[in-house]
Amino acid sequence: MNELYKEIAAAPHGRVSYADYMELALYDERFGYYMRERTKIGREGDFLTNSSFASVFGEAIASFLLRLVEKGGLPPAVCEWGGGDGRLALAILQAWKRKSPATYKDLSYTIIDRSPFHRRRQQETLQPLSDRVRQYRDMAGWLDACGPFSGIVFCNEFFDAFPVRVIEKRNGVLYECFVAARDGRLVEETVPLDDAAIIEDLQERGFSLAEGQRFEVPLALKQFWAEVGPRFRRAAMVAIDYGWTDEQLRAPARRGGSLRGYVRHRLVPDPLRHPGEMDLTSHVHWDALRLYARKAGWEEVAFVRQDRFLVAVGLLDEWGRSEGAGLFSSSTRRHRVMRSLIADDGISRFFDVLMMQKGIKLPSSELWAAPEFLA
């Protein structure tokens, strides 16, 4: 807290944008949350993700990625953006090796992750399959090394950690919210909005705030797609995350914004409460992401809730193979995990899947085991 407070106090007017605050609190090498030597994912960490169901979830993902190679004509090259502790990558690689030894021989799997702690955990987790895995700290280093990429991009809860600017509308006036260092505390201050980049983004998206609405502007996401998106030749992307469409963002219940923290599986509504000691996240603006990707030359293939996606790619096939086992068998435990992934009240109700393509035309009818569930 002290170092972060000093950084903000030294900024002009003693304040920074929420995007700069998130960058410091999450990624600063001295005190950023993701740079800390501590477990962040799973029961012993601060939050659960799909990787907590890695054995089942990873197998379903592997089946689909393999289909993109065998039916879609893509090379067996996968790049995972934000690999966490590596458990999901391990499940994908193990399933791929079992399902298709022939393509596995040529498979390359790259993980991009800014966290040195996570990169070390990935090395430990993936040590048995280390001949297939490469790691990079950042996207630029990876693309500089490999050149224009052809293959598959996969990411699970990657975009929700992008820094965002925060604005709100009061009495018909737009304000930007800043994080200020005042009297030993971090507090929020608002200033009439005068940033042309934010105004331009709202106009480009055709989005106007309702009175009293608080809104996260994903300018870092926009910059990311402008810089990285064009550097792909023949590629497909499967992005899984929690977020809202613009229609959902306009709902009165969501006018308070979504920027918040998580620590020890507790939601912390105040993002300034535990700086550097908790995860910070905001819901992905799906329509903005789709717009930025299209402007970078990508084309949408599918956008669907995660449970429908998992059924469409064949998760129920695995369900059938697990039936008839004993009450305490590993197959029965897998059955329970599958149910939690596709039940109406399960984890998938919070997640959507966006699939895009660039430089190719995927044979959509051949990719899905149960295409009717995509409707």
C-alpha positions as CSV (number, residue, x, y, z in Angstrom):
1,M,0.0,0.0,0.0
2,N,2.7,2.5,1.0
3,E,4.6,2.2,-2.3
4,L,1.5,2.3,-4.4
5,Y,0.3,5.3,-2.4
6,K,3.6,7.1,-3.1
7,E,3.3,6.4,-6.8
8,I,-0.2,7.9,-7.0
9,A,0.8,10.9,-4.7
10,A,3.7,11.7,-7.1
11,A,1.4,11.8,-10.1
12,P,0.1,15.2,-11.4
13,H,-2.6,16.5,-9.0
14,G,-1.9,13.5,-6.8
15,R,-4.3,11.2,-8.8
16,V,-4.4,8.7,-11.6
17,S,-7.0,7.1,-13.8
18,Y,-8.6,3.9,-12.7
19,A,-6.8,2.2,-15.6
20,D,-3.4,3.4,-14.2
21,Y,-4.4,2.3,-10.7
22,M,-5.4,-1.2,-12.0
23,E,-2.1,-1.4,-13.8
24,L,-0.2,-0.6,-10.6
25,A,-2.3,-2.7,-8.3
26,L,-2.2,-5.8,-10.5
27,Y,1.0,-5.7,-12.5
28,D,3.7,-3.5,-10.8
29,E,6.7,-5.7,-10.3
30,R,7.2,-4.4,-6.7
31,F,3.7,-4.8,-5.3
32,G,1.3,-5.8,-8.0
33,Y,-1.2,-8.6,-7.1
34,Y,-0.3,-10.8,-10.0
35,M,3.4,-10.5,-9.2
36,R,3.0,-11.7,-5.6
37,E,4.3,-15.1,-4.6
38,R,1.0,-16.5,-3.5
39,T,-1.7,-18.8,-4.8
40,K,-4.5,-16.9,-6.5
41,I,-6.6,-19.6,-8.2
42,G,-8.6,-22.4,-6.6
43,R,-9.8,-23.2,-3.0
44,E,-6.5,-21.9,-1.5
45,G,-6.6,-18.7,-3.5
46,D,-8.9,-15.8,-4.0
47,F,-11.2,-17.0,-6.8
48,L,-12.4,-20.0,-8.9
49,T,-12.2,-20.2,-12.7
50,N,-13.0,-22.8,-15.3
51,S,-9.5,-24.2,-14.7
52,S,-10.9,-25.4,-11.3
53,F,-12.8,-28.0,-13.4
54,A,-9.7,-28.6,-15.6
55,S,-9.9,-32.3,-16.2
56,V,-13.4,-32.2,-17.7
57,F,-13.4,-28.6,-19.0
58,G,-10.0,-29.0,-20.6
59,E,-11.0,-32.3,-22.3
60,A,-14.0,-30.6,-23.9
61,I,-11.8,-27.6,-25.1
62,A,-9.2,-30.0,-26.4
63,S,-11.8,-31.9,-28.5
64,F,-12.9,-28.6,-30.1
65,L,-9.4,-27.2,-30.7
66,L,-8.4,-30.5,-32.3
67,R,-11.5,-30.3,-34.5
68,L,-10.3,-26.8,-35.7
69,V,-7.1,-28.5,-36.8
70,E,-8.6,-31.6,-38.4
71,K,-11.7,-30.0,-39.9
72,G,-10.7,-26.4,-40.2
73,G,-7.3,-26.8,-41.7
74,L,-5.4,-24.9,-39.1
75,P,-1.9,-25.9,-38.1
76,P,-1.5,-27.6,-34.7
77,A,-0.3,-24.5,-33.0
78,V,-2.1,-23.1,-29.9
79,C,-1.4,-19.9,-28.0
80,E,-3.1,-19.5,-24.6
81,W,-3.4,-15.9,-23.4
82,G,-3.1,-15.9,-19.6
83,G,-2.4,-19.4,-18.5
84,G,-2.9,-19.1,-14.8
85,D,-1.4,-22.1,-12.9
86,G,-1.2,-24.3,-16.0
87,R,-3.7,-26.9,-15.0
88,L,-6.0,-26.1,-17.9
89,A,-3.2,-26.3,-20.4
90,L,-2.1,-29.7,-18.9
91,A,-5.7,-31.1,-19.3
92,I,-5.9,-29.8,-22.9
93,L,-2.5,-31.3,-23.8
94,Q,-3.1,-34.6,-22.1
95,A,-6.5,-35.0,-23.8
96,W,-5.1,-33.9,-27.2
97,K,-2.2,-36.5,-26.9
98,R,-4.7,-39.3,-26.1
99,K,-7.2,-38.3,-28.8
100,S,-4.8,-37.6,-31.7
101,P,-1.2,-38.8,-31.3
102,A,-0.5,-38.0,-34.9
103,T,-1.3,-34.3,-34.6
104,Y,0.2,-34.1,-31.1
105,K,3.6,-34.9,-32.6
106,D,3.5,-31.6,-34.4
107,L,1.6,-29.6,-31.7
108,S,3.2,-26.5,-30.2
109,Y,1.5,-24.9,-27.2
110,T,2.5,-21.3,-26.2
111,I,1.4,-19.5,-23.0
112,I,1.5,-15.8,-22.6
113,D,1.5,-14.6,-18.9
114,R,2.8,-11.5,-17.3
115,S,3.0,-13.0,-13.8
116,P,6.4,-14.6,-13.0
117,F,4.7,-16.6,-10.2
118,H,2.2,-18.1,-12.7
119,R,5.0,-18.8,-15.2
120,R,6.9,-20.8,-12.6
121,R,3.7,-22.7,-11.6
122,Q,3.1,-23.5,-15.2
123,Q,6.6,-24.9,-15.6
124,E,6.0,-27.1,-12.5
125,T,2.6,-28.3,-13.7
126,L,3.6,-28.8,-17.3
127,Q,7.0,-30.4,-16.7
128,P,6.0,-33.8,-18.0
129,L,4.9,-32.2,-21.3
130,S,7.5,-29.4,-21.4
131,D,8.7,-30.4,-24.9
132,R,5.4,-29.1,-26.2
133,V,5.2,-25.8,-24.3
134,R,6.8,-22.4,-24.7
135,Q,6.3,-19.4,-22.5
136,Y,6.4,-15.6,-23.1
137,R,5.9,-12.7,-20.7
138,D,4.1,-10.5,-23.2
139,M,2.3,-10.6,-26.5
140,A,4.9,-8.4,-28.3
141,G,7.7,-10.7,-27.4
142,W,5.8,-13.7,-28.7
143,L,4.7,-12.1,-32.0
144,D,8.2,-10.7,-32.6
145,A,9.6,-14.2,-32.1
146,C,7.1,-16.1,-34.2
147,G,6.1,-13.5,-36.8
148,P,2.5,-13.4,-38.1
149,F,0.8,-16.3,-36.3
150,S,-1.3,-19.0,-37.9
151,G,-3.1,-21.4,-35.5
152,I,-5.5,-21.2,-32.6
153,V,-5.8,-18.6,-29.8
154,F,-7.4,-19.7,-26.6
155,C,-8.1,-17.6,-23.6
156,N,-10.1,-18.2,-20.4
157,E,-10.8,-15.2,-18.2
158,F,-8.1,-13.0,-19.9
159,F,-9.9,-9.9,-21.0
160,D,-11.7,-9.2,-17.6
161,A,-8.4,-8.2,-16.0
162,F,-7.7,-5.4,-18.6
163,P,-7.4,-1.9,-17.0
164,V,-10.5,0.3,-17.6
165,R,-11.2,4.0,-17.3
166,V,-14.3,4.8,-15.2
167,I,-16.9,7.5,-16.0
168,E,-20.3,8.4,-14.7
169,K,-23.1,10.7,-15.6
170,R,-24.6,13.1,-13.0
171,N,-27.1,15.9,-13.7
172,G,-26.6,15.4,-17.4
173,V,-22.8,15.9,-17.3
174,L,-20.1,13.2,-17.9
175,Y,-17.4,12.9,-15.3
176,E,-14.3,10.7,-15.2
177,C,-13.5,9.0,-11.9
178,F,-9.9,9.1,-10.6
179,V,-8.0,7.5,-7.7
180,A,-6.3,10.1,-5.5
181,A,-3.8,9.9,-2.7
182,R,-5.1,12.0,0.1
183,D,-4.1,12.1,3.8
184,G,-2.7,8.6,3.7
185,R,-5.7,7.0,2.0
186,L,-6.8,6.3,-1.5
187,V,-10.0,8.0,-2.4
188,E,-12.1,8.6,-5.5
189,E,-12.3,12.0,-7.1
190,T,-14.3,13.0,-10.1
191,V,-13.5,15.6,-12.8
192,P,-15.6,16.7,-15.8
193,L,-14.7,14.4,-18.7
194,D,-12.4,16.0,-21.2
195,D,-10.6,13.0,-22.7
196,A,-11.2,12.9,-26.4
197,A,-10.3,9.2,-26.6
198,I,-13.1,8.2,-24.3
199,I,-15.6,10.5,-26.0
200,E,-14.6,9.1,-29.4
201,D,-15.0,5.5,-28.1
202,L,-18.5,6.1,-26.8
203,Q,-19.5,7.7,-30.2
204,E,-17.9,4.8,-32.1
205,R,-19.9,2.3,-30.1
206,G,-23.1,4.4,-30.2
207,F,-23.4,4.2,-26.4
208,S,-24.9,7.0,-24.3
209,L,-25.0,6.8,-20.5
210,A,-28.2,7.0,-18.6
211,E,-28.5,9.5,-15.7
212,G,-26.6,8.2,-12.7
213,Q,-24.9,5.4,-14.7
214,R,-21.3,4.4,-13.9
215,F,-19.5,2.9,-16.8
216,E,-16.1,1.2,-17.5
217,V,-14.5,2.3,-20.7
218,P,-12.1,-0.4,-22.1
219,L,-9.6,1.7,-23.9
220,A,-6.7,-0.7,-23.0
221,L,-8.7,-3.5,-24.7
222,K,-9.2,-1.2,-27.8
223,Q,-5.4,-0.5,-27.9
224,F,-4.7,-4.2,-27.5
225,W,-6.7,-5.2,-30.6
226,A,-5.4,-2.3,-32.7
227,E,-1.8,-3.4,-31.9
228,V,-2.1,-7.2,-31.8
229,G,-5.1,-8.1,-33.9
230,P,-3.6,-7.4,-37.3
231,R,-0.6,-9.6,-36.5
232,F,-2.3,-12.9,-37.3
233,R,-2.4,-14.6,-40.7
234,R,-4.8,-17.7,-40.6
235,A,-6.2,-18.0,-37.1
236,A,-9.2,-18.9,-34.9
237,M,-9.8,-17.5,-31.5
238,V,-11.9,-19.0,-28.7
239,A,-12.3,-16.5,-25.8
240,I,-14.2,-17.4,-22.6
241,D,-15.1,-14.8,-20.1
242,Y,-17.8,-13.1,-18.0
243,G,-19.2,-10.0,-19.4
244,W,-22.2,-8.0,-20.7
245,T,-23.4,-6.9,-24.1
246,D,-24.3,-3.2,-24.7
247,E,-28.0,-4.2,-24.3
248,Q,-27.3,-5.7,-20.9
249,L,-25.2,-2.7,-19.9
250,R,-28.2,-0.5,-20.5
251,A,-30.3,-2.4,-18.0
252,P,-31.0,-0.4,-14.8
253,A,-29.6,-3.2,-12.6
254,R,-26.2,-2.8,-14.2
255,R,-25.8,1.0,-14.0
256,G,-23.5,0.8,-11.1
257,G,-20.7,-0.6,-13.1
258,S,-18.8,-3.8,-12.4
259,L,-15.3,-2.9,-11.3
260,R,-14.6,-4.8,-8.0
261,G,-12.1,-7.0,-6.2
262,Y,-12.0,-10.6,-4.9
263,V,-10.0,-11.8,-1.9
264,R,-10.4,-15.2,-0.4
265,H,-13.5,-15.9,-2.5
266,R,-15.2,-12.8,-1.1
267,L,-16.4,-10.0,-3.4
268,V,-15.1,-6.6,-2.4
269,P,-17.3,-3.8,-4.0
270,D,-14.7,-1.1,-3.2
271,P,-11.7,-1.5,-5.6
272,L,-9.6,0.8,-3.4
273,R,-9.9,-1.3,-0.3
274,H,-7.0,-3.8,-0.6
275,P,-4.7,-2.3,-3.3
276,G,-2.2,-4.9,-4.5
277,E,-3.6,-7.6,-2.2
278,M,-6.7,-8.6,-4.2
279,D,-7.7,-9.4,-7.7
280,L,-9.4,-6.5,-9.6
281,T,-11.8,-7.2,-12.4
282,S,-14.6,-5.8,-14.5
283,H,-17.1,-7.4,-16.8
284,V,-16.0,-7.6,-20.4
285,H,-17.9,-5.3,-22.7
286,W,-18.6,-8.0,-25.3
287,D,-19.9,-5.7,-28.1
288,A,-16.9,-3.5,-27.7
289,L,-14.5,-6.4,-27.9
290,R,-16.3,-7.7,-31.1
291,L,-16.1,-4.2,-32.6
292,Y,-12.4,-3.8,-31.9
293,A,-11.6,-7.3,-33.3
294,R,-13.6,-6.6,-36.5
295,K,-11.7,-3.4,-37.0
296,A,-8.5,-5.5,-36.7
297,G,-9.6,-7.8,-39.5
298,W,-11.4,-10.6,-37.5
299,E,-14.8,-12.1,-38.3
300,E,-17.2,-13.5,-35.8
301,V,-18.1,-17.2,-35.9
302,A,-20.2,-17.7,-32.8
303,F,-21.2,-16.0,-29.5
304,V,-22.9,-18.2,-27.1
305,R,-23.3,-19.0,-23.4
306,Q,-20.7,-21.4,-22.1
307,D,-23.0,-24.2,-21.2
308,R,-24.5,-24.3,-24.7
309,F,-21.0,-24.1,-26.1
310,L,-19.8,-27.1,-24.1
311,V,-22.8,-29.2,-25.1
312,A,-22.3,-28.1,-28.8
313,V,-18.7,-29.3,-28.7
314,G,-19.6,-32.7,-27.3
315,L,-19.5,-32.6,-23.5
316,L,-22.5,-34.9,-23.3
317,D,-20.6,-37.6,-25.1
318,E,-18.3,-37.7,-22.1
319,W,-21.3,-37.7,-19.8
320,G,-22.6,-40.9,-21.4
321,R,-19.3,-42.6,-21.0
322,S,-19.3,-41.9,-17.3
323,E,-22.7,-43.4,-16.5
324,G,-23.0,-46.7,-14.7
325,A,-20.0,-46.3,-12.5
326,G,-19.8,-46.7,-8.7
327,L,-20.9,-44.0,-6.4
328,F,-17.4,-43.0,-5.4
329,S,-15.6,-43.7,-8.6
330,S,-13.6,-41.2,-10.6
331,S,-16.1,-41.4,-13.4
332,T,-18.9,-40.4,-11.0
333,R,-16.9,-37.5,-9.8
334,R,-16.4,-36.4,-13.4
335,H,-20.2,-36.8,-13.9
336,R,-20.8,-34.3,-11.0
337,V,-18.3,-31.8,-12.5
338,M,-20.0,-32.1,-15.9
339,R,-23.3,-31.3,-14.3
340,S,-21.9,-28.3,-12.6
341,L,-20.6,-27.1,-16.0
342,I,-23.9,-27.4,-18.0
343,A,-26.6,-27.1,-15.3
344,D,-28.8,-24.0,-15.5
345,D,-27.6,-23.0,-12.0
346,G,-23.9,-24.0,-12.6
347,I,-20.8,-21.9,-13.2
348,S,-21.4,-21.6,-16.9
349,R,-24.3,-19.3,-16.5
350,F,-21.8,-16.5,-15.7
351,F,-19.7,-17.1,-18.9
352,D,-19.9,-16.6,-22.6
353,V,-17.8,-17.9,-25.4
354,L,-16.8,-15.7,-28.4
355,M,-15.3,-17.4,-31.4
356,M,-13.7,-15.5,-34.2
357,Q,-11.6,-16.2,-37.3
358,K,-9.1,-14.3,-39.4
359,G,-7.8,-15.2,-42.9
360,I,-9.8,-18.4,-43.0
361,K,-13.4,-19.6,-43.5
362,L,-14.1,-22.3,-40.9
363,P,-16.6,-25.1,-42.0
364,S,-19.0,-24.3,-39.2
365,S,-21.3,-27.3,-39.9
366,E,-18.3,-29.7,-39.3
367,L,-17.0,-28.1,-36.0
368,W,-19.9,-28.8,-33.6
369,A,-21.0,-32.2,-32.3
370,A,-24.4,-30.8,-31.4
371,P,-24.9,-27.5,-33.4
372,E,-28.6,-27.1,-32.3
373,F,-27.4,-26.0,-28.9
374,L,-25.7,-22.9,-30.4
375,A,-29.1,-21.4,-31.3
